[in-house]
Each structure stands twice: as C-alpha cells, then as structure tokens.
Amino acid sequence: MHHPTSRRALLTATAVAAAAVATGGAVLPGAAAAEGAGSAGAPERSLRRIIARMSLEEKVGQLFVMRVYGHSATAPDQADIDLNLAEIGVRTAAEMIERYHVGGIIYFTWAHNTRDPQQIAELSNGIQRAGLAGPSRVPLLISTDQEHGIVCRVGEPATLLPGAMALGAGGSREDARRAGQIAGAELAALGINQNYAPDADVNVNPANPVIGVRSFGSEPDAVAGLVAAQVKGYQSARIASTAKHFPGHGDTSTDSHTGLPVIHHTRAQWSELDAPPFRAAVAAGIDSIMTAHIVVPALDPSEDPATLSRPILTGILREELGYDGVVVTDSLGMEGVRTKYGDDRVPVLALHAGVDQLLNPPSLDVAWNAVLEAVRSGELTEARLDESILRILRLKSKLGLFRDPFVTARGVDRTVGTRAHLAAADRIAERTTTLLDDPAKLLPLSRRSHRNILVVGADPASPSGTTGPPTTTLAAAFGELGYAATALSTGTAPTSAQIAAAVAAAEGKDAVVVGTYNVSATSSQRTLVSALAATGVPVVTLAIRNPYDIARLAGTGYAASLASYSWTDVELRAAVRVIAGQASPRGRLPVPVPRADDPAAVLYPVGHGLSY
C-alpha cells in the first residue's frame, strides 16, 4: 500500500518558493501568497503577477485538464507507460506536466488512477510536486466525476452515496447537502479538489440515454433546490463543485458521447425547464460549470454545440445569468463536440465561446499546439488567455492550493470511509427507496413466512467500488438479515435457458426478487418475470436503474415492485431493508412514469410512492 509523504516533508522550499513567486519573493502571511484571491488588494495582484511571469506555452497549458494513465505520477506500471506514450507522447504524469504545463488532471478508474485511498493521495501529491517544480510553480486542479450512483470513480473503502435521482426520490435538501459534504470531504482528503458534480440537468425525457438517473428529477424547482443544496455541501468541504451540463442535457434521445444531440426547446421552454437549476447553482456560489455538447437552435441558430457557442456561454451564462466562475468543457474526446469541427479547431472555438478549461482532448499535442498557434497568428489574444487563467488561479487560491496543495496518510485514514460517513450513507439511502406497487399486499417480507428467497435478474457492469454483481449483493444483504437467499444471474437479456433455470430454482422458495434493468418493449426480462410469477411463488421486482421499468412489467403478475435508482451497494442494501421491513419505504417518484402503451399518458405521477 502506498502512503502519502508527511505534510512537513512536502512543505519544503519548493512550496515556499511557489508562494514567493506570487509576490516577487515576499511570502505573504502564512505562506499564502495567493490566498483570498478575487478580493481587492494584494492577493488579486499577486495572481496577475504569476500570469505575467508565465511564458505563452505555460499559459496555454494552464487551460488544459488532461487524463493520464497510472497509479503514480512518476513510476506507473509499464502497461500504463505504454498507454501514455501512445496517447500523450509522455511516460508519466510528471513528464506531461513538465512538457505541456497542464493546469489540471482528471482521474478515471479505467486510467488506473484510483486503486485505493492511500495510493490516490500519493498520486495527488506527486502531481502537485510536479506542478510546483515547474517554472511558474503553480499547483494543479485535480478533478474527477464522482456523482455517486451510476457514475463513480472512487470506490470502496470510500463512502458510496445514493445518486442524484435517488436523492430526488428522497426529496430532502438536507440529505443532498450532507451527501455532498461527505463526498467532498473524502475527495479533498485524497487530493481531489474539483468534482464534476452535481448534475443539474432536468430529465424530462424518459428515453434519455445519457442522463436519466444522473438527474435529480423532472421538476425544475425541485431539481434546483437539490442542486443548490449539494453545491453548498461540496463547497463547504473546500472542494470545487461543478454543475453540468449547461445549458441543459435533460431532453435528448441521443448520447453526446456518440453523437450530437439537438434540443428543440423554445427559448421560453429553456428558461422554464432547463435554466432554474443553473440559476440556483450560480446563486449558491458554484465554483465551476460544465458545458454540454448539444445543439439548442433557439439559443444559437448557428447550431454549433453549446461548448463552442459564444451566444450560449458568453451571452447567456456569463451575461444573462451573471456567472463569472470557471467554465469547463465536457470531454473534448466525445463525438458530440467533434462532429462539426476538427480536433485542432475545437479548443480554439471553445475559448472564443467563453470556456476557461479544456477537458481531456483526444490528442493533447494537437489541441495544445492549436491554441498556441491561434495566439501566435493573432486569432486569439494573449489577453483572452489571461482572462481564463485568472479565473482558474482564483479558484486554485480559493481552495487553498497555493498555501498547501498536499494531503497526508493520516488525513486519509481520519476522513475516508469512516463509520460515521458510512452510517449516514445508509440512513440517506433508506429514505430514497420507492415502493411503486404492492397489489398483493406482500410487503414487508417476514422471515417467518418468506425466509427462503431466490434473487435473480440483471447484473450490469458495476459502478466503481461495488462489491459484486447486484444479484450477489442483494442475496448477501438478505443473508445478513437472517434470510436464506440464493443468487442466480439471468442478465439484462435472459435467454430461454436462463429463464428455465430461474423457474427451476424458484421451486420451494418463499419469494423471488427480480432485479430489472432498463426493461424495453421487447425485453426478455418481462418474460422472466411472467414465467416466475406463473410458478405461484410471489415475485418482487426491483428496478435497479430507471424507475420506468414498471410500465413494461404491467400484466406480468408481479406481487410488488420497487425502485432503487442505482445498483451500488448502499442503494441495494437499503432496498433489501425496505423489502424486509427493517426500514419504511419513504421515497417518492421524482419523475413521472409514462404508460408503456401510451407514452403521453402517465401511469404514476411525480410524488407517487406507497408506504406500509
């Protein structure tokens, strides 16, 4: 296990020199040369002096937030070195910082950045050491997508919390704030100081393939209240929060990772449906806002994606909403932003539009050199770069990075996955599970009459840090409560043989719990539920992602149906406690569930949810 170096060892002459740069050699009180930047007086001037000392290459680098492979800033595994060489042209994070002067790095599970808490902390420290060793001695913003629920980069033993739609079902702004505060504190202890959360999209399209349960719900005012609460929670932990995806990605049937979605809202509809959560985030003091790779013709008739749209990012976000914080693009490797322009034009056009941070371009060398050449040719001015760099440095200063960017092993142990945090996550999750239907008045399942349980269903790829497939996690949770539970995975598209095996396994059981996942009109998951119900054994369905599954299960003969909004351990364990009567179902639908046979009609409205 890797253990971060002690803070005393890290705060060496290098860090002191970094503080001294801000004032031309005179360290401000507490070695906080740039602390408090954004207010009048010396701190703001000190940031401008840092910018003035930067070479053009350093200025360009400050605008980029880039991926890098490996668990260590200087000594990654050989396989990760090979990936870095192939994709970035460097061996390590430290080499990337030295060559390109990047202002930020983003962590991904698939990039092998997040093995365990102590390793993450040491990686963060190594990255900061590399930044402070550069000519401008500027610390980095280290970011990740830790939305919780289905999008989670740092897993157990860190505390995993309910995702946005689950929190929407709970309806508690205090729970949203507390979840943000816990997540923020743990990320900060790992040296991650910018989180790309919360999702501020209003999910009004049940067919949305990319947002869905990442949204708090479909009601703009309710979403706005929860977004503001979560922003305050994150930022109370001294971590930058990021509302996304502006101007609103909630009504699309195209995934911007693979295509360019078009939102057909009128300007009035945008103002009523999409804008409220972003207005609330700005009012709450949000540190950063992420753009969407979507086209909204009513907001910009050029039909450029919002990430590249000056009317949207400058005209609406900056001028109309009055936002002057950091604007970061969604990943520039996504197809939505690459459809209309080449990879060399995208970063330049984004800066023209009003963006500050350029996130994860497919080729850092192409993007970095494109911006450099745009300034040298006069297409972009150096003053335009300085404007964005000042916003970025203000944020770094606000987060205390100029004073002390390092974390410690003791801080990790005292903060990450504590008993208090885990208990709070369980309590919050219990308030989110939604009982949608119980026609047979089956629930709760008592151990006396329903002790022997079969758990079957979908086992999609698990979010980071979950302990195993959903069927296994559910069965284990029942076992911990004294039930005799057996798990049998039948997948998201069960075959005839898998359905027959499930029916055979149900013989002699007192109840069957079926985890469903995005049931479609032609899904064999419906056939599975019908076949199990035909055995006479009572069937409980649990939608482990979208709550819309229940509309497709009408007429299958299920005895009860619930929604957990995700298949992370904390939400599945909470659902089991509700099914077993150890907790009361308190969640209420934050989105309407339309009828399967008539999508214009509502089967269950917002606010629906049963109690025992």
Solvent accessible surface area in square Angstrom, and as a share of the most:
residue,aa,sasa,rsa
1,M,168,0.75
2,H,75,0.34
3,H,115,0.51
4,P,9,0.06
5,T,53,0.31
6,S,64,0.41
7,R,97,0.35
8,R,215,0.78
9,A,50,0.39
10,L,11,0.05
11,L,65,0.32
12,T,64,0.37
13,A,81,0.63
14,T,60,0.35
15,A,11,0.08
16,V,70,0.40
17,A,31,0.24
18,A,3,0.02
19,A,1,0.01
20,A,18,0.14
21,V,20,0.11
22,A,0,0.00
23,T,23,0.14
24,G,53,0.51
25,G,52,0.50
26,A,62,0.48
27,V,59,0.34
28,L,41,0.20
29,P,122,0.77
30,G,65,0.62
31,A,35,0.27
32,A,12,0.10
33,A,0,0.00
34,A,0,0.00
35,E,38,0.17
36,G,44,0.42
37,A,14,0.11
38,G,49,0.47
39,S,63,0.41
40,A,101,0.78
41,G,32,0.31
42,A,36,0.28
43,P,30,0.19
44,E,23,0.10
45,R,133,0.48
46,S,0,0.00
47,L,0,0.00
48,R,127,0.46
49,R,85,0.31
50,I,1,0.01
51,I,10,0.05
52,A,81,0.63
53,R,123,0.45
54,M,11,0.05
55,S,48,0.31
56,L,34,0.17
57,E,52,0.24
58,E,15,0.07
59,K,11,0.05
60,V,0,0.00
61,G,0,0.00
62,Q,12,0.05
63,L,0,0.00
64,F,0,0.00
65,V,1,0.01
66,M,0,0.00
67,R,19,0.07
68,V,2,0.01
69,Y,18,0.07
70,G,1,0.01
71,H,16,0.07
72,S,25,0.16
73,A,4,0.03
74,T,96,0.56
75,A,69,0.53
76,P,11,0.07
77,D,60,0.31
78,Q,109,0.48
79,A,66,0.51
80,D,3,0.01
81,I,13,0.07
82,D,74,0.38
83,L,65,0.32
84,N,0,0.00
85,L,81,0.40
86,A,85,0.66
87,E,66,0.30
88,I,8,0.04
89,G,32,0.30
90,V,1,0.01
91,R,109,0.40
92,T,9,0.05
93,A,1,0.01
94,A,23,0.18
95,E,61,0.27
96,M,0,0.00
97,I,9,0.05
98,E,133,0.60
99,R,127,0.46
100,Y,5,0.02
101,H,41,0.18
102,V,2,0.01
103,G,0,0.00
104,G,0,0.00
105,I,0,0.00
106,I,2,0.01
107,Y,0,0.00
108,F,16,0.07
109,T,60,0.35
110,W,125,0.44
111,A,0,0.00
112,H,79,0.35
113,N,0,0.00
114,T,19,0.11
115,R,124,0.45
116,D,37,0.19
117,P,14,0.09
118,Q,7,0.03
119,Q,1,0.01
120,I,2,0.01
121,A,0,0.00
122,E,38,0.17
123,L,1,0.01
124,S,1,0.01
125,N,0,0.00
126,G,7,0.06
127,I,0,0.00
128,Q,1,0.00
129,R,92,0.34
130,A,17,0.13
131,G,6,0.06
132,L,6,0.03
133,A,80,0.62
134,G,21,0.20
135,P,93,0.59
136,S,14,0.09
137,R,87,0.32
138,V,8,0.04
139,P,1,0.01
140,L,2,0.01
141,L,1,0.00
142,I,0,0.00
143,S,0,0.00
144,T,0,0.00
145,D,17,0.09
146,Q,5,0.02
147,E,19,0.09
148,H,11,0.05
149,G,2,0.02
150,I,31,0.16
151,V,20,0.11
152,C,7,0.04
153,R,58,0.21
154,V,4,0.02
155,G,11,0.10
156,E,71,0.32
157,P,84,0.53
158,A,4,0.03
159,T,3,0.02
160,L,11,0.05
161,L,2,0.01
162,P,2,0.01
163,G,5,0.05
164,A,13,0.10
165,M,0,0.00
166,A,0,0.00
167,L,5,0.02
168,G,11,0.11
169,A,3,0.02
170,G,26,0.25
171,G,51,0.49
172,S,34,0.22
173,R,145,0.53
174,E,98,0.44
175,D,14,0.07
176,A,0,0.00
177,R,80,0.29
178,R,71,0.26
179,A,3,0.02
180,G,0,0.00
181,Q,44,0.19
182,I,0,0.00
183,A,4,0.03
184,G,0,0.00
185,A,21,0.16
186,E,6,0.03
187,L,4,0.02
188,A,32,0.24
189,A,14,0.11
190,L,1,0.00
191,G,7,0.07
192,I,0,0.00
193,N,10,0.05
194,Q,0,0.00
195,N,0,0.00
196,Y,0,0.00
197,A,1,0.01
198,P,3,0.02
199,D,3,0.01
200,A,0,0.00
201,D,1,0.00
202,V,1,0.01
203,N,2,0.01
204,V,51,0.29
205,N,29,0.15
206,P,57,0.36
207,A,70,0.54
208,N,9,0.05
209,P,64,0.40
210,V,13,0.07
211,I,1,0.00
212,G,5,0.05
213,V,6,0.04
214,R,32,0.11
215,S,0,0.00
216,F,2,0.01
217,G,2,0.02
218,S,10,0.06
219,E,78,0.35
220,P,22,0.14
221,D,111,0.58
222,A,55,0.43
223,V,1,0.01
224,A,13,0.10
225,G,8,0.08
226,L,8,0.04
227,V,0,0.00
228,A,18,0.14
229,A,11,0.09
230,Q,13,0.06
231,V,0,0.00
232,K,115,0.49
233,G,0,0.00
234,Y,2,0.01
235,Q,35,0.15
236,S,74,0.48
237,A,16,0.13
238,R,123,0.45
239,I,1,0.00
240,A,0,0.00
241,S,0,0.00
242,T,0,0.00
243,A,0,0.00
244,K,2,0.01
245,H,8,0.04
246,F,0,0.00
247,P,1,0.00
248,G,3,0.03
249,H,3,0.01
250,G,1,0.00
251,D,42,0.22
252,T,4,0.02
253,S,82,0.53
254,T,51,0.30
255,D,38,0.20
256,S,2,0.01
257,H,93,0.41
258,T,105,0.61
259,G,17,0.16
260,L,43,0.21
261,P,1,0.00
262,V,62,0.35
263,I,4,0.02
264,H,149,0.67
265,H,15,0.07
266,T,73,0.42
267,R,103,0.38
268,A,77,0.60
269,Q,78,0.35
270,W,4,0.01
271,S,47,0.31
272,E,123,0.55
273,L,44,0.22
274,D,4,0.02
275,A,0,0.00
276,P,25,0.16
277,P,0,0.00
278,F,0,0.00
279,R,94,0.34
280,A,21,0.16
281,A,0,0.00
282,V,33,0.19
283,A,94,0.73
284,A,21,0.17
285,G,39,0.38
286,I,9,0.04
287,D,13,0.07
288,S,0,0.00
289,I,0,0.00
290,M,3,0.01
291,T,0,0.00
292,A,0,0.00
293,H,1,0.00
294,I,0,0.00
295,V,3,0.02
296,V,3,0.02
297,P,39,0.24
298,A,48,0.37
299,L,11,0.06
300,D,7,0.03
301,P,117,0.74
302,S,62,0.40
303,E,89,0.40
304,D,24,0.12
305,P,1,0.01
306,A,0,0.00
307,T,0,0.00
308,L,11,0.05
309,S,1,0.01
310,R,133,0.48
311,P,67,0.42
312,I,0,0.00
313,L,1,0.00
314,T,18,0.11
315,G,27,0.26
316,I,7,0.04
317,L,0,0.00
318,R,27,0.10
319,E,128,0.57
320,E,77,0.35
321,L,19,0.10
322,G,55,0.53
323,Y,10,0.04
324,D,85,0.44
325,G,21,0.20
326,V,3,0.01
327,V,0,0.00
328,V,0,0.00
329,T,0,0.00
330,D,17,0.09
331,S,21,0.13
332,L,3,0.02
333,G,30,0.29
334,M,13,0.06
335,E,73,0.33
336,G,0,0.00
337,V,1,0.01
338,R,84,0.31
339,T,80,0.47
340,K,92,0.39
341,Y,65,0.25
342,G,40,0.38
343,D,39,0.20
344,D,70,0.36
345,R,87,0.32
346,V,3,0.02
347,P,1,0.01
348,V,1,0.01
349,L,37,0.18
350,A,0,0.00
351,L,0,0.00
352,H,66,0.29
353,A,1,0.01
354,G,8,0.07
355,V,0,0.00
356,D,0,0.00
357,Q,0,0.00
358,L,0,0.00
359,L,5,0.02
360,N,13,0.07
361,P,3,0.02
362,P,37,0.23
363,S,35,0.22
364,L,0,0.00
365,D,68,0.35
366,V,65,0.38
367,A,1,0.01
368,W,24,0.08
369,N,61,0.32
370,A,17,0.13
371,V,0,0.00
372,L,8,0.04
373,E,99,0.44
374,A,4,0.03
375,V,18,0.11
376,R,146,0.53
377,S,75,0.48
378,G,55,0.53
379,E,70,0.31
380,L,4,0.02
381,T,81,0.47
382,E,72,0.32
383,A,72,0.56
384,R,36,0.13
385,L,0,0.00
386,D,41,0.21
387,E,84,0.38
388,S,0,0.00
389,I,0,0.00
390,L,11,0.06
391,R,26,0.09
392,I,0,0.00
393,L,0,0.00
394,R,65,0.24
395,L,9,0.04
396,K,0,0.00
397,S,0,0.00
398,K,101,0.43
399,L,15,0.08
400,G,0,0.00
401,L,11,0.05
402,F,8,0.04
403,R,108,0.40
404,D,26,0.14
405,P,11,0.07
406,F,7,0.03
407,V,15,0.09
408,T,23,0.13
409,A,23,0.18
410,R,168,0.61
411,G,25,0.24
412,V,4,0.02
413,D,103,0.53
414,R,159,0.58
415,T,31,0.18
416,V,16,0.09
417,G,18,0.17
418,T,36,0.21
419,R,216,0.79
420,A,65,0.51
421,H,21,0.09
422,L,78,0.39
423,A,38,0.30
424,A,2,0.02
425,A,2,0.02
426,D,39,0.20
427,R,125,0.45
428,I,3,0.02
429,A,0,0.00
430,E,45,0.20
431,R,65,0.24
432,T,3,0.02
433,T,2,0.01
434,T,0,0.00
435,L,2,0.01
436,L,1,0.01
437,D,31,0.16
438,D,12,0.06
439,P,82,0.52
440,A,63,0.49
441,K,167,0.71
442,L,26,0.13
443,L,15,0.07
444,P,59,0.37
445,L,0,0.00
446,S,52,0.33
447,R,131,0.48
448,R,235,0.86
449,S,65,0.42
450,H,33,0.15
451,R,119,0.44
452,N,58,0.30
453,I,0,0.00
454,L,0,0.00
455,V,0,0.00
456,V,0,0.00
457,G,1,0.01
458,A,1,0.01
459,D,38,0.20
460,P,19,0.12
461,A,93,0.72
462,S,49,0.31
463,P,12,0.08
464,S,24,0.15
465,G,28,0.27
466,T,21,0.12
467,T,101,0.59
468,G,19,0.18
469,P,60,0.38
470,P,1,0.01
471,T,3,0.02
472,T,69,0.40
473,T,12,0.07
474,L,1,0.00
475,A,10,0.08
476,A,54,0.42
477,A,7,0.05
478,F,0,0.00
479,G,38,0.37
480,E,136,0.61
481,L,44,0.22
482,G,30,0.29
483,Y,12,0.05
484,A,36,0.28
485,A,30,0.23
486,T,71,0.41
487,A,41,0.32
488,L,54,0.27
489,S,55,0.36
490,T,1,0.00
491,G,23,0.22
492,T,58,0.34
493,A,75,0.58
494,P,5,0.03
495,T,75,0.43
496,S,96,0.62
497,A,75,0.58
498,Q,67,0.30
499,I,19,0.10
500,A,62,0.48
501,A,49,0.38
502,A,0,0.00
503,V,47,0.27
504,A,69,0.53
505,A,34,0.26
506,A,0,0.00
507,E,146,0.65
508,G,68,0.65
509,K,51,0.22
510,D,43,0.22
511,A,0,0.00
512,V,0,0.00
513,V,0,0.00
514,V,1,0.01
515,G,3,0.03
516,T,0,0.00
517,Y,35,0.13
518,N,62,0.32
519,V,12,0.07
520,S,55,0.36
521,A,67,0.52
522,T,129,0.75
523,S,21,0.13
524,S,33,0.21
525,Q,7,0.03
526,R,87,0.32
527,T,74,0.43
528,L,2,0.01
529,V,0,0.00
530,S,41,0.27
531,A,27,0.21
532,L,0,0.00
533,A,22,0.17
534,A,90,0.70
535,T,58,0.34
536,G,64,0.62
537,V,19,0.11
538,P,39,0.25
539,V,1,0.01
540,V,0,0.00
541,T,1,0.01
542,L,0,0.00
543,A,5,0.04
544,I,0,0.00
545,R,42,0.15
546,N,22,0.11
547,P,0,0.00
548,Y,29,0.11
549,D,4,0.02
550,I,4,0.02
551,A,9,0.07
552,R,82,0.30
553,L,1,0.01
554,A,59,0.45
555,G,80,0.77
556,T,6,0.04
557,G,54,0.52
558,Y,27,0.10
559,A,9,0.07
560,A,0,0.00
561,S,3,0.02
562,L,0,0.00
563,A,0,0.00
564,S,2,0.01
565,Y,4,0.01
566,S,1,0.00
567,W,15,0.05
568,T,1,0.01
569,D,3,0.02
570,V,4,0.02
571,E,3,0.02
572,L,0,0.00
573,R,70,0.25
574,A,1,0.00
575,A,0,0.00
576,V,0,0.00
577,R,41,0.15
578,V,0,0.00
579,I,0,0.00
580,A,9,0.07
581,G,36,0.34
582,Q,106,0.47
583,A,15,0.11
584,S,66,0.42
585,P,1,0.01
586,R,137,0.50
587,G,0,0.00
588,R,81,0.30
589,L,2,0.01
590,P,13,0.08
591,V,1,0.00
592,P,44,0.28
593,V,0,0.00
594,P,25,0.16
595,R,98,0.36
596,A,37,0.29
597,D,108,0.56
598,D,64,0.33
599,P,102,0.64
600,A,101,0.78
601,A,31,0.24
602,V,84,0.48
603,L,63,0.31
604,Y,33,0.12
605,P,76,0.48
606,V,57,0.33
607,G,42,0.41
608,H,37,0.16
609,G,15,0.15
610,L,62,0.31
611,S,70,0.45
612,Y,105,0.40
